[in-house]
Amino acid sequence: MPQHVPLPERFTAHRRLVATITDAGVTPPTRWTELNDRLNDFLALENTAAHRLADAVVEPKRNTDLAMLRVMALAEESAGPERVARIHRVVVGAVEEQMNAAYSDAAMDVYRTVAAQFDAAADGFTAAATACDPEAPATDLVSAPEDQRQAWLTAELDAVRLDAALPVLIAATQLANTRIEAPTRLAPGWWRAQPADAALIALCVDTSGLHRRRIWEAWQHTGGRTKRWGALVALGARIRAHSLDTFEFYREPRPLIYRQEQGAERGTVRNVVLDPEDDDYQAPEQPFAYAGQGHTFTG
């Protein structure tokens, strides 16, 4: 069977996600691995009957059915692309179904193992980032105590560990059949869509009691030595893997509201920015027209 017949996109994505987790040291179910190895053997098949027939003629062995080998060789030579593809689809479809079932039985156990790895990386980073300012310039650490200097060095390394652990956590989440993809109008398959930030925040961060807009700003922070992770810890957020039992997307902050109010002196006005996510926010009494750019303007 020729190698060039492609696997279904969904199945390819499934195998890629499992490979991501396997590369992180988490072994997939034995049954899944056995089926995957057999699938690889099947995909590597070439037209071998003619070679087996030639070997049997050159070096004959007992109980070799030359006529049957000749029939098999002729069948291989006459098989057109459509017939080959049809056989391929039947075999691959059956294997995919069994591999999905084999993984599904262990998906939550695998997720918990991956989540524990992520939590270990998160705890290490948090300990280092709270022992020092991980974004401080190196010159500020010259006279700092040794434990702070060590924490400053460790924080950057642990941030890299978290960056590496996140795709593994995402893969385990998707294989546990928890959808984290950004919704689209065309609704493509999950294997084509990118994970939504709203899902990833919920997956990685305990946001309890924290300002929604500040959380989003921290998550989208890309600068500095420790990127989003340092910004989150600075807010007091706890970085952790969600248990998935009550998983839901973390809503984006509502648009800021810009309005004008009477100034201190008669005939003057002052511009005011209101954040609907503030605890003390009160909606304006008479909002007027929306003015674009993700903001609401009122007077």
Beta strands, then each sheet from edge to edge (+ up, - down):
strand 1: 205-206
strand 2: 238-239
strand 3: 257-262
strand 4: 269-274
strand 5: 296-298
sheet 1: 1+ 2-
sheet 2: 4+ 3- 5-
end
